[in-house]
Amino acid sequence: ASGHSAAAAVTMALGGVRVLELAGLAPAPLCGMILADFGAQVVRIDRLSRAAAASPHGDVQARGKRSLALDLKRPQGAAALRRLCGGADVLIEPFRHGVMERLGLGPEVLLQENPRLIYARLTGFGQAGKYAKSAGHDINYLALSGRLQHKKGGNMYRAGSLFCQQPQAVTGWIRMFSQAVQYFPSFVVEGVAYLSSFLWKSQILGLWNQPRGENLLDSGAPFYEIYRTSDGKFMAVGAIEPVFYNQLIKGLGLNLDKLPAQMSVSDWPEMKKKFASIFAQKTQAEWCSIFDNTDACVTPVLSFDDAASHQHNKERRSFIKNDQGEMSPRPAPVLSRTPAVPSCKRDPFIGEHTEEILLEYGFTKQEIAKLFSDKVIEFKKLKPNL
């Protein structure tokens, strides 16, 4: 696999697994990158450079991948992808409803030709239902799933695609253990809803009885909130259990006996003001010196740069640097016997590996020359579209 030594690729969990990733936006590229990090041979099927240049978003998650530039709108291009799928283990498909079917590349066709193929399809709203053909982004999927209701104001979690990313990432593992997995439709709305099972099922506990933004876990509670420090940074507080709350109060220099009960909801607004006023009196570093090595559940809110240099993350080697000096998170989970060995090489240029990939998948030089002369593929090395 590109960017890995031969020995490393073989010993990683997904060594030898062949993946075709159809170029798309963030979720699908993350799936492909995770698979590549764990040793899979990931080929990104790019649009030809002229069409790709029109996209406002480049693939910044191309680590360890190779690029094959192919025009799927041309019959010869669609036929070439069908042939590639015949020798692949996984296909990651990120397009809108019906696109692959119109190209003659739907799961019914490809799985008939290669029953071993895992067809990992990522869509926002799914293949059926009122919104199936509609465009959308994370905020829309969160809203439809019910998850956004419990975020205060304009704040939201951009975790809508995680459900799609992680299951697709483990398709390689599934592939090694079971021949039964063939078609893997992954829908963001259902994924977000499923990940939010705790929210749904905890309603019976009364955790969500108050209006939005006034509950225990949606920033209503003073002990589960983010507070600004004197230097314009922030501290995150999550001291829910009484034993943790007591340590929070101690660190803030308050007397627990002179405060309202922790769960006195009517006193929460005033307590939040009190906590905010106290946190605003010291810098983030000063608060860290107070709360580090305690169980008060108080931690600094770190920038990307600060996160990479934080002592805890440095000790765990949680972030890695590539050959260009760019920092990014280390692949997770960290497997004990076959850990990921992420590539440190630069991201591929569009079409950089077209010829070598087609040769690997059984195309002859004459067939490749014909595809090139018909302008169905590109090999020319171009500047990265980032």
Summary of the structure (lengths in Angstrom):
residues: 386
radius of gyration: 24.8
end to end distance: 21.9
largest distance: 84.6
contacts: 1172
relative contact order: 0.14
helix: 39%
strand: 14%
